[in-house]
Amino acid sequence: MVVCDIYRDMASNQVTHDRSRCRNCGFEAPGGDDEWRRIEVPKLGRMTQCPHCESTDIITSR
């Protein structure tokens, strides 16, 4: 892996300003928007969930 590959990987993992993205399916919506599901998880608290694939692996803008 060369330096330009590292920068390309870093850029692809960043979130567009004020948007959140699901790392599983790529769904994007504004951070905190009603499109995202909010779930209560015992011992963890409130989590954001993707409405498309139900993943909680979300990169948030907040």
N, C-alpha and C positions, 0 to 999 in steps of 0.2 A: 504494500500500500504506500502510495506516495502522498506528499503533502496536499496536492490538489484533491485527491480522493478523500482525505480526512476532512477538508473544508466542505466538500460536497455533501458528505455524510452529516456533518454538523448542521448545515443549512437545511437539509431535508428533515431534520428532527426538531427544528425550531417552529414555533407557532406564530402565525401571522398576528400582528398586533391586535389585541382585544378579541382574539378568537381562541377557542379551545378545540382540540382535535383528539379523536379516538385513535389510539396507537394500534388497535386491532384492525379496524375496517377503514379508517381514514375519514370518517364523518367529521365535518367541521360546522361549527355554529358559534355565534358570539358568546363569549364567556358569561355565564350567569343567565343566559337566555332560557325561556320556557321550553325550548326544543329539547334541552337536556332533561333527563329524569333525575330525580333526587331520591335516594333510598336511605333508610336507616339500617345500619348494620350493628348488631349487638357487639359491644366492646370496642368498636371502631368509630361509631357515630355516623354522621351524615356523609354520604358519598355521592359523587356524580356518576351517572350511568349513561352509556350510549343508547339512544332510542332505537338504533338499527341492529346492533349485535349484542346488546346488553352487557358489554364489557365495562369494567370500572377502571381500565387502564387508560386514563385520560390525561393529556397534557393541558393544563388549565392556564388561562391568561391572567387569573387573579391570584 
